């Protein structure tokens, strides 16, 4: 299947929904682009921890997200070796 994309005046392209679904990516995910010698490129999803997963770690189990003060206290205790 060939999909044609348009380059904007700013040099940007928008990947169509079917391309994003094929790659298995969602808004906020990152893509790796390999520039090949013959003028082609290869696009692959960058695998790793998504931002949503990281921010989910900041929530208390079964409760609301931590406040800024609670985050600061947790970070300070971690640096002090208390947790």
Secondary structure, DSSP 8 states (H G I E B T S, - for coil): --------TTS-----HHHHHHHT--TT--EEEEE-TTS-EEEEE--S--HHHHHHTTB-TTS-B--HHHHHHHHHHHHTT--
